[in-house]
């Protein structure tokens, strides 16, 4: 049966324009490097964060910032840039020294909340600001890839922090081919075109293997102990964190009424890539705290990315067709995707162990038994890794139960 290029009813090409053909979930235009001059106060404090953190002066300088009107940001690109700056400044303010701040002053909290609301995300540093909107190309016409990437914003700066984040940017760019194969794969299912489905799954597997290759390069310039001591401390949130058991007060934010807010910290679990791949492949996980947490992480994703993920989940079952097919090529392509996802999860687990779990805890602000998102992670990461591989068709008699 010929592949039908017209999406069948109920299958979208790209809900809300979430995907770029070569960039995936990265912004279609390179992130802004600066805001208009009326927001210079934010730019100046953010640019000096490495110096201010070393001298524990972030709170002093934030106290001097004027109350700026976030409604004067003219475009979404400006809003994203503002969210980036305010997120870094706020987390530096909270985690500046050994004593976490339990309150955020109104001149920071109010515009941060306003921008976050515009973007459909909570006012906390999330993956979208930490990685998706936090890069520039060294050569403007060069690739979005390691060797041609630099950060727009740092906390303490240094090679370890720089490398850790741009590795994620490179992974996002390499994921574009997999993400852009998802809807054609589901269209092939609806059209009954098994050859086209196998071809799209092969593209997904190729991209997953490239992503694994980038992730494997993490140790080149990011040392585990340096990461734990100088990169990780600033990306924690204020939900299930021992240093802020009640959460954080956002002064002046009427919607919160001076009540402390509990929000998760930045984590790669807020990237939409792996959830989209799981949804495509029908990879299900048995109930556990991590699965609940991963569902919660969707609230921290950009709304368009969340909509795309939900559209994939609502699409036809690739796994069902692969299981019911006698086509060896299709079954092999599906299993290759599952194995590549398993390998990516396995390497992530290995790094979680060496970069966090095995480190000697340096203090209450930087616990090793919970992730930056505020959950225990080692046990459940192992479980999800193993559950992924269990979805291989070869040797499986029945699909694993969710």
N, C-alpha and C positions, 0 to 999 in steps of 0.2 A: 504494500500500500504506500503510495507516495506521501512524503511529508507535507502536511498542510501548513502553509506559512501564515494562514489566518488563525489567530488564537480561537479555539473553541469557546463557547459561552462559559463564563465563570473563571476563565484563565486570563490573567492580565500580563501584558508584556513587562510592565514596570510600574507598580503603584506609586503615585506621587513623584515619579522621576527620581527614585532613590539611587539608581545605578548610573555610573558613567561607563562607557564601553571599555576604556583602558585604565580607569582609576577605581572602579568598583564603588565602595562607600566613601572614598576620599572626595573632597569637594571638587566640583567640575572646574573651578578656577583656583589657582594657587591662593592659599590664605593671605589675607592682607598683612602687611608688615608694620602698619601703623594706623592710628585713628586720626581724625581731624584734630587740629590744634587745640580746640576747646576741651579735649580730653587728655591734654598733655600731662596733667597731674597723675593720672593712672599709668600712662606710659613711663613716666620718670621713675615712679616707685617700682614698677615691675622690672625695668631695666636694671635697677640697682639691687634687686633682691639678693643676688649672691653676696654682695658686700654687706648689705643690711643684716642678712642672716648670720654671717660670720661674727658680726659685732653685736648681734641680738638687739637690733635697733628697728626692726620692722614695725613694731607697735608704736614707737615714737613717731615715725614718719607717716604712718597711716593716720595718726591723730591730727596731723597737720593738713591732710588732704581736704580739699573743698568738697562740698556736697554737689555732685554733678548730676545733671538730669539725663538719665538713660533714654528717655523718650526722644531725645535729639539725635540718636543714632539713626542714620537714614536708610541703611540697607541691611539685608541679612548678613552680608559679609562683615559689616561693621559690628553687628550684634555678636557674631561669632568671635570676632577679635576682642570685643569688650568682655565676653564671657571667659575667654582665655585669660586675659589680664586679671580680671577680678577674682577668678578661681585661684590662680597662683598666689595673688596677694593675700587672699583670705586664708588659704591653707598655710602660708608662711606665717601669717599673724597668729593662727591658732597653735601651730606646732613649733614656734620659734625656739623655745628653750625647754628645759626640763618640766616646767609647769604649763600644761595646756591651758589656753584661754577658754573660759566657759561662755564668753560673750563676744559678739562681733559688733563693733560700733556702727551706728546708723549710716555714716557717710560711706561705708563699705557694704553693709548688709542691704540697704534699700535699693541701690542701683543693681546690685548683684541679683537680688530677687526679681527685680523688674525685667532684667535681660533674660534671666533663666525662664521666666514665665513666657516671654515672647518666643523663645526657642522651644518651648514645650518640654523643658527638662528641669529637674530640681536644682536649687542653688548650692551646688557642691562640685568639687572637681571631678569630672567624669572623663571617661576614655575619649569622648568626642573632642574635648578641649585639650586633654593631655597629649593626644597623638594625632587624631584626624585633622585638626585645625592648627597644628603646632609644627609646621615645617616650611622650609623654603628650599629651592634648588640653587646649588652653588653656580651652576651654569643654567641660565634661565631656559635655554632650549634643550637641555640635557634630560636624561630619564629621571623618573621618580624612583630612585634606587640607591642602595648603599653605595657610597663613593661620590654621590652628587646631592646629598641631603644634609641639612643643618637645622637645628631647632630655632624657632622664633623666641622661645621663652624657656628659662631654666629656673630651678630653685638655687642650689649651690653651684651648678655648672660643673664642668669637668668631663673628661672623656667617658666615664662610666655612665653618668646620667644621659649624656648626649647619645651614646650608642644604644643604650637600653630603649630609648623612645624611638629613635629612627629605625631600629630593627622592626618595630611594630608598623611604622609607616610603609616600609618596604613590603612587609607581609600583606598589608592591605592592598597595595598596588598589585602584587602577584595574585591575590585572590580574585581580582577583577574577572579573569577568564572563567573561573569556576562559577562565580555569581551570575555572570551573563549567560552561562549555559543552563541555568536552572529552569527558567521559563520555557526555553525551547525543548528541554528534556520532558517537562510536564505536557507540553503541547504534543510531543511525539507519543507520549502515553495515550493521550486522548484520541490521537489519530491512528493509533495502532501501528505505528511505524517503528518496529523494533531495531532496525538498522540505525535510524536516526537517533534513537534513544541511546544505543551503545556508543555512538559517536560523541554525543554530548557528555555522557558519563566519562568517556576517556579524556575529554577536555577538563572535566572537573578533577580527575585523578592527577593529570599533569600539573595543574595549578596547585593542588594540595602538596605534591612532592616538591614543587618549587618553594612553597611556603615553609615546608619543613627544612629545606636547605638554608633559608634565611634564618629561621629560628635557631638552627644549630650553630650559627655564627655568633650568638650572643656572648659567649665567653671571650671572644677576641679582644674586646675593649671594655667589657663590663665584668669586673671582679666580684665574686659573690660577697665577700666581706665589705667591700666598698659600697656595693649596692645596698646591703642591709643597713649600713651605718649612715650613708650620705644621700641615698636616693629614696629609699623606701619611707623614711620617717614622715615625709611631707605629704604623702598621698593617702594617708589614713583618713577615714571619715569619722563620724560621731554617732554611729549606731553599733551597739555591742562592743564598744571600745572601753577598756578598763579605766582609761584616764578621763573619759567623759561619759560616765554611766547614765547621766540624765540627758545627754545631748548638748546642743549649742543654742544659745539665745541669739536671735537676729534682731538687734535693737531697731526700733522704728518701723518694722515690717508689720503693718496692720493685720495682714492675713494670719499672722502667727500669734498676735496678742501677747507678746512677751513670754510665750510658752516655749521651752526648749524643743528643738527639732532633732530627730534622730535620722540621719542620712548616711548611706553607705559611702565608703571611700572609692577612689579610682581603682579599677581592676580591668584586666583584659577580658573578663567575663561580660563586660559591657560592649564588647565588639560583637557585631551581628553576624560575623562570618560563620563560625562553627555552628551556631543555632540554625542558620540557613542550610548548611550542609546536612545537619542532622534531620531537618525537616524534609529535605529532598530525598534522603536515603531511607527515611522512616526509622531512624535510630531512636529507640525509646529507652528511657531509664526508669528503673523501679523507684518508687517513692523513697525519698531520703531528704535530709535538710538541704543538701546542695541543689537538688532539683527545684525545690521551692525557692531557694535563693536565686537560681538562674532565671526563674520566671519573674522574680522581683527586679532583676537587672534590666529587664526590658523597659522599665519606667525611666531608666537613665540613658537609653538610646535616643538618638534623634528620631522624632516621630515618623519621618519618611522611611527610615531603616526598619523601624518596628512594623510599619504597615507592610513593607515588602516581606518581612519574615512571616507575618500572619497570612499573607496571600499565598506564600509557598506552602504553609501548613494546611491551607484550605484546598490546595490543588490535588490532582489525582495521584494515586500511589505508585511511585516508581518501584518500590520494593515488591509490591504485590504482583506487578507485571513481570519483574525479574524472577521472582520465585515460581511463578506459574509458567514461565517460558522454558522451552527446551533448547533455546538458542544459546550455545556455549559462549559465543562472543559477548552477548549481553550479560550473562551471568558472570563472566570473567571481568567485564568492565565494572559491574556493580561491586564485586568483591574487591577489586583494586581500589575503588573509592573508599570502601569500608576500611581496608587495611591502611590506606594513606591517612585517613582520619585517626585511626588507632595510633599510628606512629607519631602523628603530631601531638596527640594527647599524651602519649607515653613520654615524649621529650619534654613537654611542658611539666609533667609530673616530676621528672628528673631534676629540672631546674628549680621547681618549687621546693624540692627537698634540699638542694645544695645552697640555694640563694636565701632561703628563709628558715625552713624547719630545722636544719642542722646548725644554724648559727647560735652562738651564745647570746641570750637575750640581753640587750643593753639597757633596758629600763621599761617602765610601765607604758611609755608612749609608743613602743615599738615591739609588740608581742610577737612571738614566733609560733604560737599555737593557733592563731587566727590570721586569716588573710587581711589585706587592706580593705576588703569589703566587709570585714567583721564576722567571718564565719570560720569554723574549723575546716580544714581543707584536705589534708593528706589522705585520710581514710576514704573520703568521697571522690577525690580525684582518681584514686586507684580503682574504685568501683566503676566509675563512669568510663575509664579507659577499658576495663575488662568487658563491660556491657557493650561497648562499641564493637569490639572484635567479635563478640558472640553473634553479631548480625551477619556475619559472612554466610553466604548461601551454601557453599561447599561444606558438607558435613552437618548442616543444620536440617533437621526434619520439620520443625515448626518455627515460625517467627517468634522471637523472644517476646514474652508478655510484658507490657508496660507496667 
